[in-house]
Amino acid sequence: MAKHSDTSWKQDHPSTLFSNSVQKADRLLKHAKSHPEEIAIEHAFNQIKHAENARFNAEQYGEHLDTVQQNKEYLEQIKQQLHEMKNDMNK
């Protein structure tokens, strides 16, 4: 039987939430690359904002900071690729 607590797993494990958010941003980036439409890129940017909020919470929590740093760097790569895609679309 599952253990229940007053706090959600998202609050208990913010580094996991950040990792999951970065993975989702990566999936949305891949989708935007295969379907280069403005709405797909916008969804990916929205997920990046969500992931950045999760990063802030994970850094405040102060555990698994090596993983948080790796995900932070990967999120920056995703963001850069999305900006390049958006710029290419606006040409």
C-alpha positions as CSV (number, residue, x, y, z in Angstrom):
1,M,0.0,0.0,0.0
2,A,1.3,3.5,-0.9
3,K,2.5,5.7,1.9
4,H,0.5,8.9,2.2
5,S,1.8,12.1,3.6
6,D,0.6,15.7,4.0
7,T,3.0,16.9,1.4
8,S,3.2,15.8,-2.2
9,W,6.2,14.1,-3.8
10,K,6.8,17.3,-5.7
11,Q,7.5,19.1,-2.4
12,D,9.4,16.1,-1.0
13,H,11.6,15.6,-4.1
14,P,12.0,18.9,-6.0
15,S,15.1,17.6,-7.8
16,T,13.0,14.8,-9.3
17,L,10.4,17.3,-10.4
18,F,13.1,19.4,-12.0
19,S,14.5,16.3,-13.8
20,N,11.1,15.3,-15.0
21,S,10.4,18.9,-16.2
22,V,13.7,19.0,-18.2
23,Q,12.8,15.6,-19.8
24,K,9.4,17.0,-20.8
25,A,11.1,20.1,-22.2
26,D,13.4,17.8,-24.2
27,R,10.4,15.8,-25.6
28,L,8.7,19.1,-26.6
29,L,11.9,20.3,-28.3
30,K,12.0,17.1,-30.3
31,H,8.3,17.5,-31.2
32,A,9.0,21.1,-32.3
33,K,11.9,19.9,-34.4
34,S,9.7,17.4,-36.2
35,H,6.7,19.7,-36.4
36,P,8.2,23.2,-36.7
37,E,5.1,25.2,-36.0
38,E,4.9,28.2,-33.8
39,I,2.5,26.5,-31.3
40,A,4.9,23.6,-30.8
41,I,7.7,26.0,-30.1
42,E,5.5,28.0,-27.7
43,H,4.6,24.9,-25.8
44,A,8.3,24.1,-25.4
45,F,9.0,27.6,-24.1
46,N,6.2,27.3,-21.6
47,Q,7.7,24.0,-20.3
48,I,11.0,25.7,-20.0
49,K,9.5,28.3,-17.7
50,H,7.9,25.5,-15.7
51,A,11.3,23.7,-15.5
52,E,13.1,26.9,-14.4
53,N,10.6,27.3,-11.5
54,A,11.3,23.7,-10.6
55,R,15.0,24.4,-10.8
56,F,14.7,27.2,-8.3
57,N,12.8,25.0,-5.9
58,A,15.4,22.2,-6.3
59,E,18.3,24.6,-5.6
60,Q,16.5,25.9,-2.5
61,Y,16.0,22.3,-1.3
62,G,19.7,21.8,-1.5
63,E,19.9,18.1,-2.3
64,H,21.3,16.3,-5.4
65,L,22.9,19.5,-6.5
66,D,25.2,17.7,-8.9
67,T,22.1,16.4,-10.8
68,V,20.4,19.8,-10.5
69,Q,23.5,21.4,-12.1
70,Q,23.6,18.8,-15.0
71,N,19.9,19.4,-15.6
72,K,20.3,23.1,-15.5
73,E,23.0,22.9,-18.2
74,Y,20.9,20.7,-20.3
75,L,17.9,23.0,-20.0
76,E,20.1,25.9,-21.2
77,Q,21.0,23.8,-24.3
78,I,17.3,23.1,-24.9
79,K,16.5,26.8,-24.5
80,Q,19.3,27.8,-27.0
81,Q,18.0,25.3,-29.6
82,L,14.5,26.6,-29.3
83,H,15.7,30.2,-29.7
84,E,17.5,29.2,-32.8
85,M,14.4,27.5,-34.2
86,K,12.3,30.5,-33.4
87,N,14.8,32.8,-35.1
88,D,14.9,30.6,-38.2
89,M,11.1,30.7,-38.4
90,N,11.1,34.5,-38.3
91,K,13.5,34.8,-41.2
